[in-house]
Amino acid sequence: MRLAAALALVAAAAGAARGDPDPHRRVAVLEYRGGSAELEGIGARIAALLRKRTSLDVVDAETARASYAAIESDLSGCAGRADCVARIGGKVRAAEVLLVGVGEFGDVILTFQRIDVKSGRAVSRVAEALAAGAKPDDQQLAGWIERVLPPTDLDRFGVIRIAASETGANVAVGGTARGKTPLAPVQVAAPARYDIVVAKPGFVDFRASVAVPPDAEVVVRAELSRRGERPWYGRWWGVAILGAVAVGAIATTVVLTSGPDDDVPVHVNPF
C-alpha cells in the first residue's frame, strides 16, 4: 500500500508540473434546481459515476449535509453563481465543486459547472437540452462528465510488483517487455487484467493472469523451477497476490500455469 501511494504521489507531482489538477483532489458534487422536478436524484448518480470512473475524493450532497445543515438553502441562494458556490465548497473542504443544475425552458436544461474553490471561478461548463421526462443512462452521463472534467481525472492506475526467485529473468506484462529481474514496480492502467510471463533460459516459464483493481498494488511472487525438476510444492508455481485497495473489498482472481496444459484458479481477498 505504501508503494502504491508513493507512485500515486509521483504521478500527481508529474501532473502538477504539467498544470494538471490533482487526480485525488476533493470534489463536492452539488445539485441546483431552478424550479424543476425533472431528473430526480441526478446529483447522486453523477457522484456515484465519479467514484466509479475516477480516483477523486467525491463528496455527495448527503455527505456534505451531515457537516453543513444549511447547504441546500445556501446553494439555492447562490442561484448558480460560481463565486458563491465556491464558498460553499470551501465549507466542505473541497478543492472543486461540480455543480449539477436542472432547469426548464421548454426543454429540460441539464448543466454542469466545474468550479474552482480557490479562485471562485467556473473552469468549464457543459449544457444539454433534454426532452421532458428524459432519463439519460449512465453512458450518456459519463460522456457529459468527460467533457467537463480534465482527461487526467479519468485515468486510473494500479501497480504490479513482481518478486522473482531468480535474477536476470525477462519479464513481460500484458505482452510488453518490462526488463529483467529484479524489476522496479510496474504502473498499469486499471481496472484491467494482465498476463505476466517471467522467463529465463534453463527454467520453465512462469505465467500468471492478474486482475489489477484501481488504486491497488498486486504482488506476484514468481518461483522459477529448472527444467526437468518439479516446482517446490508440487505441480503449480508459487505465487502470492496482495491487493491493497483504497475503497471497498475487491477479490483478486489469479490464474497460474506451469505449462500449456496446466492451470488452477486462486482467489485471494485483498487486505
C-alpha positions, -999 to +999 in steps of 0.1 A: +000+000+000+029+024+008+044+017-026+012+023-045+007+055-025+042+066-033+037+060-070+004+079-069+022+109-054+049+107-081+022+107-108+004+136-091+036+156-089+043+150-126+007+161-134+011+192-113+042+201-133+021+199-165-006+220-149-030+191-144-051+191-113-045+165-086-065+134-097-071+126-060-085+161-051-117+165-031-147+174-053-181+182-040-210+172-063-239+195-056-273+199-072-290+231-080-326+232-093-342+261-110-378+252-101-377+219-119-387+184-107-371+166-136-341+143-134-347+134-098-315+122-080-292+133-108-266+147-085-263+114-066-260+095-098-232+118-110-214+114-077-216+076-080-202+077-115-173+098-104-165+073-077-165+045-102-147+062-130-121+084-112-098+085-082-113+117-069-123+121-033-160+126-040-184+144-016-220+140-025-249+162-012-259+137+015-223+136+029-220+174+027-253+179+045-240+159+075-215+187+083-233+216+067-270+215+075-279+247+056-261+237+024-293+233+003-308+267+013-274+284+008-269+268-025-304+279-037-294+314-027-263+313-049-286+308-079-256+291-097-231+320-092-196+304-092-181+326-065-210+319-042-209+282-049-171+282-043-176+295-008-200+266-001-173+242-015-148+257+009-170+249+039-170+212+030-132+213+024-135+207-013-109+218-039-137+220-065-174+218-069-192+201-097-225+219-098-252+199-115-281+222-125-316+213-136-339+239-152-367+241-177-370+265-207-394+245-228-368+216-228-352+204-197-317+220-194-291+200-176-259+219-169-225+210-154-202+236-139-167+227-126-159+254-101-125+260-086-129+268-049-097+288-045-104+312-074-142+312-072-144+307-110-160+282-133-133+263-150-155+245-175-192+243-184-214+219-203-251+223-211-275+198-226-312+202-237-333+172-230-369+163-237-393+164-207-394+131-190-360+121-204-340+096-184-303+096-195-285+064-189-251+061-172-233+060-206-248+094-215-239+109-181-204+096-184-200+113-218-210+146-203-187+141-173-158+135-197-165+168-214-164+189-182-135+172-163-099+172-173-088+140-191-063+131-164-092+126-139-104+096-159-070+078-159-068+053-130-038+032-122-027+002-102+007-013-095+021-047-103+052-057-082+069-089-094+092-107-069+110-135-088+131-163-073+158-158-100+176-127-111+182-118-147+148-132-158+129-114-186+095-100-176+066-092-199+034-076-186+004-075-209+026-086-238+051-058-233+087-064-222+094-046-189+130-056-183+149-081-161+145-091-125+149-076-100+123-053-116+110-019-104+072-019-097+052-015-129+024+011-130-005+000-153-039+013-162-067-001-140-091-018-137-077-043-161-063-079-164-027-085-174-009-116-185+025-119-168+054-140-181+087-144-163+113-164-184+149-173-181+170-198-201+172-232-184+140-226-164+103-233-171+084-201-179+063-187-151+029-174-163+001-157-144-030-137-152-038-110-127-067-086-123-055-052-111-081-030-093-077+008-094-055+024-067-042-010-057-009-029-055-007-065-068+023-085-057+033-115-077+058-140-063+073-160-092+091-192-082+110-204-113+120-241-114+148-255-135+137-276-165+134-312-156+126-307-119+093-303-101+083-269-085+090-267-048+054-275-037+040-298-065+026-291-099+019-254-097+040-223-092+042-204-060+025-171-062+010-145-038-013-118-048-020-090-024-044-063-034-043-031-013-074-012-025-083+023-013-121+018-011-142-013-008-134-051-007-124-065-041-114-101-047-084-107-069-085-137-092-052-152-104-048-180-129-014-198-126+001-221-152+031-243-151+028-253-187+005-252-217-019-278-202-020-270-165-039-242-148-056-236-115-076-205-103-067-190-070-089-165-052-073-142-027-091-114-008-071-081-005-062-067+029 
